[in-house]
Amino acid sequence: MTYIDVFNGDADGICSLVQLRLAAPRNAQLVTGIKRDINLLKHVEAGVGDEVTVLDISMQKNHEDLEKLLLNGAEIFYADHHNPGEQVAHPNLSAYIDVSPTVCTALIVDKYLNGQYHLWAITAAYGDNLTSVADDLSSKYGLSSKQSKVLQELGIYLNYNGYGANLDDLFYHPAALYQACVQFSSPLEFIEQDNKVFDTLQTGYRADILAAQSEKTFHETTTLSALILPNETWARRVSGVYSNQLSNENPDRAHLILTQKHDGDYLVSIRAPLNKLAGADEVAAQFKTGGGRKGAAGINALSEKDIPVLIDLMETRYS
């Protein structure tokens, strides 16, 4: 029997797997990548007797490979909060899908595990910019404001580490980051005892945010703010978390961050208004490489000629 753990390389994917493996340790193959590398099942070979865990990647984007693995006889546990498209049904598939805008995959796993490692789920919720949800959970479990703030920082930094055009853009490979985190039943213990990782990500995050704040918007209305970042490593790392920061600062406005790519196209982060968490996935789906969830989505390759089209779609959707 072979165990294979497949997970998104962001805070949600990492914290989801941490919870599961703390509850049920396994010596598993790890399949992951940058945050936007969501077609991960294409890298998996499994058959009868093998168990595959899939976390925080769209079933819609992995539909064909998922069906192939099931046809080969693999048993699959699948938890996710992205639009699944046409859901796959099979006796060997245990699927836990919830696309509610106030849910992330780690919260789905937290529910599945009856809250055994809820601090990791709260960390993921902060990382996915579900701040009010995470704040409520922090209060429910009696965390101090200081503890909540530290979990929020860790969630943001884990999420930040997943962004980049390739693994070389990241401070840590997501698999290595997961392996560091899973040594601790609590993220508070992780921060205290493995502070080198936390400090490295904090320093990088602060420097990249400062650089992003020096860039000017090219489109700004009461409905939408849009910004272009240069083709630089720091810009690729910070695009998603800076989108979240702008959303928190202006919760009634939608946000776009377009990051220039080597080939002349743009990598796009889409954020629905925090006070109206809907539609980001619908806008992204209008483009071939787009996808995501209701509150936050992205486009992996947008041509320059399509920028006005995207702006119009956003203005129409949120006006």
C-alpha positions in Angstrom: 0.0 0.0 0.0 1.2 3.5 -0.9 0.0 6.7 0.8 0.1 9.9 -1.2 -0.8 13.3 0.3 -1.6 15.9 -2.3 -2.1 19.5 -1.1 -2.1 23.1 -2.2 1.2 24.8 -1.2 -0.5 27.7 0.7 -1.6 28.1 4.3 -4.9 26.3 3.8 -3.4 23.3 2.1 -0.5 23.0 4.6 -2.7 23.5 7.7 -5.3 21.0 6.4 -2.7 18.3 6.0 -1.0 19.1 9.3 -4.3 18.4 11.1 -4.9 15.2 9.3 -1.4 13.8 9.9 -1.4 14.8 13.5 -4.6 12.8 13.9 -3.4 9.9 11.7 0.3 9.9 11.1 1.5 8.4 7.8 4.7 8.0 5.9 3.3 9.4 2.7 4.6 10.7 -0.6 4.0 14.5 -0.7 2.8 16.1 -3.9 2.5 19.9 -3.8 3.7 23.1 -5.4 3.2 26.8 -5.6 -0.2 28.1 -4.7 -1.4 28.4 -8.2 -0.2 24.9 -9.2 -3.6 23.3 -8.7 -3.5 20.5 -11.4 -1.6 18.4 -8.9 -3.3 15.0 -9.6 -1.6 14.8 -12.9 1.6 14.0 -11.0 0.0 11.1 -9.0 0.1 7.4 -10.0 -2.0 5.2 -7.7 -4.1 2.1 -8.0 -5.7 -0.7 -6.0 -4.6 -0.6 -2.4 -3.3 2.9 -2.5 -4.7 5.7 -0.5 -4.6 9.3 -1.8 -5.5 12.4 0.3 -6.3 15.5 -1.7 -6.6 18.9 0.0 -7.4 22.4 -1.2 -7.2 21.9 -5.0 -10.2 22.3 -7.3 -12.0 19.1 -8.2 -13.1 20.9 -11.4 -9.4 21.5 -12.4 -8.5 17.9 -11.6 -11.6 16.1 -12.8 -10.0 13.9 -15.5 -7.1 12.8 -13.4 -9.3 12.1 -10.4 -11.5 9.9 -12.5 -8.5 8.0 -13.8 -7.2 7.3 -10.3 -10.6 6.1 -9.2 -10.8 3.9 -12.3 -7.4 2.4 -11.4 -8.8 1.4 -8.0 -7.2 4.1 -5.7 -9.1 5.1 -2.6 -9.3 8.9 -2.3 -10.2 11.4 0.5 -10.9 14.8 -1.0 -11.5 18.0 1.0 -11.8 21.4 -0.7 -13.7 24.7 -0.8 -13.3 25.7 -4.5 -15.9 25.4 -7.2 -16.0 21.6 -7.9 -17.8 21.9 -11.2 -19.5 18.5 -12.0 -18.7 16.5 -8.8 -17.3 13.1 -9.2 -19.2 10.2 -7.5 -17.5 6.9 -6.9 -17.5 4.3 -4.1 -13.8 4.8 -3.5 -14.2 8.6 -3.2 -14.9 10.3 0.1 -15.5 13.9 -0.8 -16.0 16.8 1.6 -16.7 19.9 -0.5 -18.1 23.2 0.9 -18.0 26.3 -1.3 -19.4 28.7 1.3 -17.4 31.9 1.2 -16.8 31.8 5.0 -15.2 28.3 4.8 -11.7 27.1 3.9 -10.4 23.6 3.5 -8.8 23.5 6.9 -12.1 24.4 8.5 -13.7 21.5 6.6 -10.9 19.2 8.0 -11.4 20.7 11.5 -15.0 19.7 11.4 -14.1 16.2 10.1 -11.7 15.8 13.0 -14.2 17.2 15.6 -11.8 20.1 16.4 -8.8 18.1 17.5 -6.3 20.7 16.2 -8.5 23.7 15.8 -5.6 26.2 16.2 -4.2 25.0 12.9 -7.6 25.5 11.3 -7.8 29.1 12.7 -4.3 29.8 11.4 -5.5 28.7 7.9 -8.6 30.8 8.1 -6.5 33.8 8.8 -4.2 32.9 5.9 -7.2 32.7 3.6 -8.3 36.2 4.8 -11.4 34.8 6.6 -10.4 37.2 9.4 -13.8 37.7 11.0 -14.4 33.9 11.0 -11.0 33.3 12.5 -11.5 36.1 15.1 -14.8 34.5 16.1 -13.2 31.0 16.5 -10.3 32.5 18.4 -12.8 34.1 20.8 -14.7 30.8 21.1 -11.7 28.9 22.1 -10.5 31.5 24.6 -7.4 32.8 22.8 -6.0 36.1 24.0 -5.7 38.9 21.6 -1.9 38.4 21.5 -2.3 34.7 20.6 -4.9 35.6 17.9 -2.6 38.1 16.4 0.3 35.7 16.3 -1.9 33.0 14.6 -3.0 35.7 12.1 0.6 36.6 11.3 1.6 32.9 10.8 -1.4 32.3 8.6 -0.5 35.3 6.4 3.1 34.2 6.2 2.3 30.6 5.3 0.0 31.9 2.6 2.6 34.4 1.4 5.2 31.7 1.0 3.0 29.8 -1.5 3.0 32.6 -4.1 5.4 32.7 -7.0 5.9 31.8 -10.6 7.9 28.8 -9.6 9.4 27.1 -6.5 12.5 29.2 -6.8 10.5 32.3 -5.9 9.5 30.9 -2.5 11.5 31.1 0.7 10.5 27.4 1.5 9.3 24.5 -0.5 5.7 23.9 0.7 6.5 20.3 1.5 9.4 21.4 3.7 7.1 24.0 5.4 4.5 21.3 6.0 7.1 19.0 7.5 8.3 21.7 9.8 4.7 22.5 11.0 3.5 18.9 11.5 6.1 18.4 14.3 3.9 20.6 16.5 0.3 19.9 17.7 -0.2 23.7 18.1 0.9 26.5 15.8 1.8 28.5 18.9 4.4 25.9 19.8 5.7 25.9 16.2 6.2 29.7 16.4 7.9 29.5 19.7 10.2 26.6 19.0 10.9 27.0 15.3 11.2 30.8 15.2 13.7 30.8 12.4 11.0 29.9 9.8 8.6 32.4 11.3 11.2 35.2 11.4 12.4 34.5 7.8 8.9 34.7 6.4 8.1 37.8 8.5 11.1 39.6 7.2 10.4 38.8 3.6 6.7 39.6 3.9 7.4 43.0 5.4 9.9 43.9 2.8 7.7 42.8 -0.1 4.6 44.6 1.2 6.7 47.8 1.5 7.7 47.5 -2.1 4.2 46.9 -3.2 2.9 49.9 -1.4 5.2 52.1 -3.5 3.3 51.1 -6.7 0.4 53.2 -8.0 -3.1 52.1 -9.1 -3.9 52.5 -12.8 -7.7 52.2 -12.3 -9.6 53.4 -9.2 -13.4 53.9 -8.7 -15.7 53.4 -5.8 -16.3 49.9 -7.1 -12.8 48.7 -8.1 -9.1 49.3 -7.5 -6.6 47.9 -9.9 -2.8 47.8 -9.6 0.0 46.5 -11.8 3.2 45.0 -10.2 6.5 44.6 -12.1 8.0 41.3 -13.3 10.1 40.9 -10.1 10.4 38.0 -7.6 9.1 40.1 -4.7 6.0 41.1 -6.8 5.2 37.5 -7.6 5.5 36.6 -3.9 3.4 39.4 -2.5 0.5 39.7 -5.0 -2.0 37.5 -3.2 -1.4 38.7 0.3 -1.2 42.3 -0.8 -4.6 41.8 -2.4 -5.9 40.6 0.9 -4.5 43.6 2.7 -6.1 46.0 0.3 -9.4 44.2 0.7 -9.2 44.5 4.5 -8.4 48.2 4.2 -11.2 48.8 1.7 -13.9 46.2 2.4 -16.6 47.8 0.1 -14.4 47.7 -2.9 -13.2 44.9 -5.3 -9.5 44.6 -6.0 -7.3 43.5 -8.8 -3.5 43.0 -8.8 -1.9 42.2 -12.1 1.7 41.0 -12.0 3.7 41.2 -15.2 5.1 37.9 -16.5 8.2 37.1 -18.6 6.1 36.3 -21.7 4.2 39.6 -21.6 1.0 38.2 -20.0 -0.2 39.0 -16.5 -0.8 36.9 -13.4 -4.0 38.2 -11.8 -5.3 38.2 -8.2 -9.0 38.9 -7.9 -10.7 39.9 -4.7 -14.4 40.4 -4.2 -15.3 43.1 -1.7 -15.0 41.7 1.8 -18.5 43.0 2.5 -19.9 41.1 -0.5 -18.0 37.8 -0.8 -19.3 36.6 -4.1 -18.5 36.4 -7.8 -14.7 36.3 -7.9 -14.7 32.8 -9.2 -17.4 33.7 -11.8 -15.3 36.6 -13.2 -12.1 34.4 -13.2 -14.0 31.6 -15.0 -14.5 33.9 -18.0 -10.8 33.4 -18.8 -9.2 30.2 -19.9 -6.7 30.0 -17.0 -9.0 31.5 -14.4 -10.4 29.8 -11.3 -10.9 30.2 -7.6 -13.6 30.7 -5.0 -16.4 33.2 -4.4 -14.3 35.7 -2.4 -10.9 35.3 -4.0 -9.8 34.0 -7.4 -7.1 34.4 -10.0 -6.1 34.1 -13.6 -2.7 32.5 -14.4 -2.2 34.2 -17.8 -4.1 37.3 -18.9 -3.1 39.0 -22.2 -2.7 42.8 -22.2 -5.6 43.2 -24.6 -7.9 41.5 -22.1 -7.2 43.9 -19.3 -10.0 46.3 -20.3 -12.3 43.3 -20.6 -11.5 42.2 -17.1 -11.9 45.7 -15.7 -15.4 45.9 -17.3 -16.4 42.5 -15.9 -15.4 43.6 -12.4 -17.0 47.0 -12.6 -20.3 45.4 -13.9 -20.2 42.6 -11.3 -19.7 44.8 -8.3 -21.3 48.1 -9.2 
